[in-house]
Amino acid sequence: MKHNLKAILIILALFFAAQLVGLAITEAYILKPELPLNIERPQVTEEQKSFTFIPIAFFILIATGIVLLLFKFGFFRVWKFWFLLSVWLTLTISFNAFIAEKFAIIFALIFAFWKVFKNNVYVHNFTEVFIYGALVAIFAPILNITSAIILLLFISLYDYIAVRKTKHMVTLAESQHKTKLFAGLMLPYKKGKKTKIIAKTVSKVSTKKSKISVAILGGGDIGFPLLFAGIVMREMQLLLFSFKVLIVPICAAIALFSLFYFGKDKKYYPAMPYITAGCLIGYLLVYLL
């Protein structure tokens, strides 16, 4: 087992919570398409939606390259500002799905500063649950099922190469930890007869001690299955929390559990190939039902 069973179940619960919250945000922006802060989505035709995975894939590669360069040359303040701005924007969009824009902006600013400068495990994971719904609200309307499937396959291949071959995704994860900022779920816990969750700032938790471990799940591993589930919900006109709309997140969570359960401790794994398999099985079940 990659982690203690209790830690695995908590990470899976947070992952599933992010999927549910993200789908609620997606549905809210289906009903009210306007985004806050006068943010405009790219305008694409129905024919173009089958190819929009291409610029998104290029954007991911370029953004990853920029972040790696920032870490390589020690531009940590630039990374912190970029991270802070991204968290504030995404939280504003997500919160605005439930509350008025002016309140969404204020609460997003509070949580963004709290996350970046006074972070602890609870604040970190709470914000992570909300962040990815904003990305779905922006990108789901410009993709269709075909392009979403191709994007999942591309990300899975990229994740495998980045973790197993070039290993730059491992470098990225470790560099984020050093800067006290990590995009994704993170759960430090103390091993023993009773698993104890450590609520301190993650960067202050020493993993060199034999009884301290950290369960992590990268932001892409949360965001891409949510994006796919949101597109399935939108394209197939499914209602939130209906049985069908939950099938994709449930299958993705099962696939993720299999990775954590059968994986080995202290070894990095590309999660997206497993999650993608779960998403595609889930979509097939939705289609057949």
N, C-alpha and C positions, 0 to 999 in steps of 0.2 A: 504494500500500500504506500502511495506517495506521501500521504499525511495521515494523522490520526483521524479515525472515522468521524468524531465529533466536529473536527475542523473542516473535513470534507463536506459534511452536511450543512454546516453554516455557510460555507462558500457557495454551495449549490443553492441554498435558500436565498442568498443575496443575489446570485445570478438570476434566479427565477423571479425575484422581486423586481429586478431591473427590467426584465422582459415584460412583466405585467404593467409596471408603471410606464414603460416606453410605449406599449400598445395603447394605454389610456391617453397618453399625450398625442399619439398618432391619430386616434379617433377624434380627439378634440380639434386638431388642425384639419381634419377632413370636414368637420362641421363649420369651422371658421378658418379659412385658408390663410388669412393675413398673419404674418409673423410680426413680433414686436420689433421696436427699434428701426422700423422701416427696412428691415432685411428683405431682400428680394431673392427668390429662387431663380436658378437659370431657367430660361424659357426654352422648352423643347417641344417638338411635335410628337404625335403618337408614333410616327415612323422612326424618329430619332431615338426614341426610348430604348430601342433594341441595341443601340450602340453607345449609350451614355456610360456604360461600365468602363469604356476606354479612357476618357478624361479622369474619371474617379481613380482608376488604377494608377495612372501617371501621377496624379496628385499625391496618392499614398506613397509612391516611391520617392517623389521629390521631397515630401515633408519628412519622411524617415531619414533621407540623406542629409537634410538641413539640420535635424536634431543631432544626428551623429557628429556632424562637423562642429556644432556648438559645444558638445561634450569634449570632443577631441582637442579643441583649442581653448577650452576653459571659459567659454562665454556663458557662465552659469546664471548671471543676472539677466541676460537676454532670455534664456530658457525660462527663468522664474517669471519674468514679465509676460512672456508668451503664454505660459501655463495659466497664470492668473487671469489674463484677458480671455482665454478660451473657456475657462471654467465659468467666469462671469457671464459671457455671452450664452453659453449652452444652458446654464441654470436659469437665466432670464427667460429664454424660450420655453424651457420645460415648466417653470413655475407659472408662466403666463397662460398655460393650458388650463390652470385651475383658479388663478386669481388675477385681478386687474394688473395691467402692465406696470403702473407706477410702483405697486407693491412688489411685483415680481422683480423689478430692477433693484429695489432696495434690499430685499431678502437675498437675492443672488449675489449682490456685492458683499453683504455680511458673510455669507457662507464661503464665498471665494477667498476673502482675506483670511477667514478662520482656517480654511483648508490649507492655504499656502504658508501662513505665518504662525499659527497656533494649532497645528493639526494634532488630532489623535485618531485612533482607529475608528471610533464611532462617527465622527464628523467626516472623515475620509470616505468611509463606505456609504454613508447616507448620501453624500453628494454624488458618488459614483452611480448609485441607483437611479438618479434623476438625469445625469448628464447625457446619456446616450439617446434618450427619447427625443432630444432636440435635434440630433443629427438625422434621425429618421424623419422628423417633421420637415427637414430641409430637403433631404435626398429621395425619400420614398416617392414623391410625385413625379420625379424625372426618370424613374426606372420602371421597367415592367418585369414580369416573371422571368422571361428569357435572359435579359441582361443581369438580373439579380442572381440567377443560377450561375452564369458565366463568371460573375464577380466573385461569388463564393468559391468556385473552383480555382480561380486565379489566386485569391488570397490564401487558399489552402496550400497550393503549390509554393507560393512565395514564403509562407510561414514555415513550411518544411525546409526549404533551402536556407532561410535566414536563421533557423535554429540548429539544424543538423549539419549543414555544409559550411556556409560562410560564418555562422555563429554571431552575426552582428546584432541579431535580436536579443541574444543573451547579454551582449555588451551594453545594449540600450537599456535593458531592464536593470542591470547592475548599476549603470551610471545614474539612472533615475533614482534608485535607492540612495545613492551617495548624496544626491542633491536634495534629499528629504521630500521629493515630489515623485509620485508614481501614478501613471494613468492606468487605473484598473483596480480591482478589488485586492485587498491585502489584509491578512489575518495573522498577526503574531500570536503564538500560543506556547505555553509551557508544557512540555511532555511529562508524563508520569501516570500514576494511577487515576488521577482526575485531571482532565485537560483544563487548563486555566487560560482564558483569553487575556492577553496583555493589552491594556488600553493606552499605553504611553505612545508618544509620537514614534512612528515606526522606525525612523532613522536612529532613535536612541536605544533600540532593542538590539542587543548583541546576539548574532546568530552563531558566534564562535563557541558559546557555551553549549555543552552537549544537550541540555534539556530545553533549549529554545529553538523553535522552528517557525518559519513564516510560510503560510499558504498564500499564493498569489494567482491572480487570473488577469491577464492583460486586457486593456480596454477594447482592443479589436475583437477579442474573443467574446465580449459582451455585445459590442455594437453591431457586428456583421450579422449574427443570427437574429438580432432584433430588427435590423433593417429588412432582412428577408421576410420575417414574420409580419412586419408592418406592410410590406408590399403584397404579401399573400392576403392579408386582411383587406387591404384597399382594393386589389384587383378582383377578389372574389366576393366583395361586399359582405364581409362577415361582421357580426356584431361583437363588441367587446365582451369578454368573459363567456362567450358561447363555447360549447364543447369544441367545435371545429377550430376556432381561433387559438385555442390553447394547445392543440396537437403539436404544432411546430416547436414551441418553447419546451413542451414536455419531452419530446424526442431529443431535442438538443441537450437538455439537462441530463437525460439518461446517458447519452453518448459521453458527456463531460464526466459524469460519475464513473463510467467505465475506465476512462483515462486515469482519473485520480485513484481509483481502487486498485487497478492492475499496474499502475506506474510505480517506479522505484524512487525511493527517497533521495533527495539531493541530486536529482537529474532533471534537466530541462527537457520538456516535450513540446512539440508543435501542437497546440490544441485545435487549431482550425480544421485540419483534416477530419478529426473525430466529430467536431461540432457540425461541419458541413454535411457529413454522412447522416447525422441525426436530423438536420434540417430537411434534407432531400427525402428521407424516409417519411418525415412528418408531412411534407407537401404531398407525397404520393398518397398517404392515408387520407388527407383532406380531400384530394381530388377524387379518390375512389368513393368516399363517403358522400 
